[in-house]
Amino acid sequence: MKTRVLALSTACALGALALTACGSGSGGGGGGADADGKVTLKLVAADYGDKESNSSKTYWNDVATAFTAANPDIKVDVQVVNWNDIDKQVKTMIQSGNVPDVLQTGGYADKVADDLLYKSEDVLSPATRADLIDSFAKAGEVKGVQYGIPFVSSSRALFYNKTVLQQAGIDQPPTTWEELRKDAEQIKARVPGVTPYALPLGPEEAQGESMLWELGNGGGPTGKDGAYTLNSQADIDTFGWLKANLVGPGLTYPNPATTDRKTAFADFAAGKAAMLNGHPSLIRMATAGKVDYGVVPVPGKAGPLASTLGVADWMMAFKKNGHRDQIRKFLDFAYTKDNLLKFDETYNLMPVTQSALSDMTASGRHKDLEPFFALLPHAVFYPLGDTSWDAVSAELKKGIGAAVSGDPAKVLGELQKKAQDAVANK
């Protein structure tokens, strides 16, 4: 969920890593110490800022300073890396043995597969674990065991341009697919020059848009047993509906398969798109564009989605340096309500703990996020705990847009085969 978003999906800033492993051992809680008797934790974190002045390095340096003041025997070496480079640089660190103690980035499952991480119960107190929003904590599990610790989150909802809907004679935003289709027809007929529904199925984030539509028909990328079901009848019917009711009649982009989310967001913020599925980062864009917008739950086939798509970025703790106890102290400190609130409010992101959610909901300072707060506890996720998901997601980004122009059953069937191959090869 990059900001990059957060995405959600949208990123910039600082330099290169030169990490060295500190301490020794690969298990327990002690680990090695520096010459002065202090333990140094290596923290690597993604940068959510878009310029030097709002780099996440400032936030993490403040947290580290406050933590060391309260725990003089533990220092924290902060390294902040831009989103474009962090995955590559962390991979290099791991391969060279220069493993961080704590990493905050976009995914965790590949590290679990390589047996690099502590379980969350080893590095979080019971109180901190209990404070995590349950749906997000479960999304950090691999085979029923939590390794990924959610750090920031986002959910999806339907944005609509109030002015355009009023010009089209529409009193209320849609709650079902059929209502959305009818509204889109009215907008096309009465408000020329506006895309009625922005459907981005291009390679930037096709897996997200497609999953929202699949959820609306009782489908999704996986079944209850966790196996991929990309060509389930529900999913085939979903794309058949989109093709027949939105794409075919010209109620969205001419070729959704080549249209990215950033294009859809920019069009909405410029008043050129009437409706689209979006996350909280669109709020600032729409406000800057002086768009009078509304936010409601994503329409489904029979009614609004009860469970929308959730996205999270993750914290994880590595075993190699043996600093379990020190990591636990640091993470419990980092996950206090005030620390999390500061980060969430700095970047207009969503919380991952009950305490931060309650504060942001009750404070009155975040009226624009209230529709997302209501959806957050019921969010559902990509199959993040499956190490094949990255490969499957990449195939969805490349190919699923063709399902609204070609034969949905054929396109989804080919994607299902690729997913099964990815599972076999993981």
Secondary structure, DSSP 8 states (H G I E B T S, - for coil): --S-------------------S--SSSS-----TTS-EEEEEEEE---SSGGG-HHHHHHHHHHHHHHH-TTEEEEEEEE-HHHHHHHHHHHHHHT---SEEEES--HHHHHTT-B--HHHHS-HHHHHHB-HHHHHHTEETTEE--EEEEEEE-EEEEEHHHHHHTT--S--SBHHHHHHHHHHHHHHSTT-EEE----STTTHHHHHHHHHHTTT--SB-TTS-B-TT-HHHHHHHHHHIIIIITTTSS-S-GGG--HHHHHHHHHTT-EEEEEE-THHHHHHHHTT--EEEE--BBSSSB-SS-BEEEEEEEEBSTT--HHHHHHHHHHHTSHHHHHHHHHHHT-B-SBHHHHHHHHHSSS-GGGHHHHHHGGG-B---TTSTTHHHHHHHHHHHGGGGGTS-HHHHHHHHHHHHHHHHHH-
